[in-house]
């Protein structure tokens, strides 16, 4: 972990975002197939039925204002706008008969839509925006 890149001085009560070992191994396997994949970028975007949706993907490097953590050997970067909505989250990977993919266990979620693709943040999450929606269709 890089001590200088953990959100110090940004006004956040920093609680680490973590990847399970299984998720980290899956990320490493996927990154091995893409020579440009140097960091795993986690973000929250406005959209979906409930107001927010997760964005997860590879990037070539971190930006100057990103928070960077090391999770089981995976460089994870989070932009400062997404950080308050992801603090304390655990990202896991599940591979089952009903589908495979990454899942977020996020303590900042007040509710999710019926399809579990988007979420509404708790009212006390201090982030730069907090879109509200009426829910799924």
QUIWO-V249551 format. One record per residue. N is the residue number from 1. RES is the residue in one small letter. NEAR is the number of other C-alpha atoms within 8 Angstrom. Layout:
BEGIN
n	res	near
N	RES	NEAR
N	RES	NEAR
END
This chain:
BEGIN
n	res	near
1	x	5
2	x	8
3	x	5
4	x	6
5	x	10
6	x	10
7	x	11
8	x	8
9	x	5
10	x	5
11	x	6
12	x	8
13	x	4
14	x	7
15	x	6
16	x	7
17	x	10
18	x	9
19	x	12
20	x	11
21	x	7
22	x	9
23	x	12
24	x	13
25	x	8
26	x	9
27	x	10
28	x	9
29	x	8
30	x	8
31	x	11
32	x	8
33	x	6
34	x	7
35	x	7
36	x	7
37	x	11
38	x	11
39	x	13
40	x	14
41	x	12
42	x	13
43	x	12
44	x	11
45	x	9
46	x	8
47	x	9
48	x	10
49	x	14
50	x	16
51	x	14
52	x	15
53	x	12
54	x	10
55	x	9
56	x	8
57	x	7
58	x	11
59	x	11
60	x	8
61	x	6
62	x	9
63	x	6
64	x	4
65	x	6
66	x	11
67	x	11
68	x	13
69	x	11
70	x	10
71	x	10
72	x	8
73	x	6
74	x	11
75	x	11
76	x	12
77	x	13
78	x	12
79	x	12
80	x	10
81	x	7
82	x	13
83	x	10
84	x	11
85	x	10
86	x	12
87	x	13
88	x	11
89	x	12
90	x	11
91	x	13
92	x	12
93	x	12
94	x	9
95	x	7
96	x	6
97	x	5
98	x	4
99	x	7
100	x	9
101	x	7
102	x	9
103	x	8
104	x	8
105	x	8
106	x	10
107	x	7
108	x	11
109	x	10
110	x	9
111	x	9
112	x	12
113	x	12
114	x	5
115	x	6
116	x	7
117	x	10
118	x	15
119	x	16
120	x	13
121	x	12
122	x	9
123	x	5
124	x	4
125	x	9
126	x	5
127	x	9
128	x	5
129	x	4
130	x	7
131	x	7
132	x	7
133	x	8
134	x	6
135	x	7
136	x	7
137	x	3
END
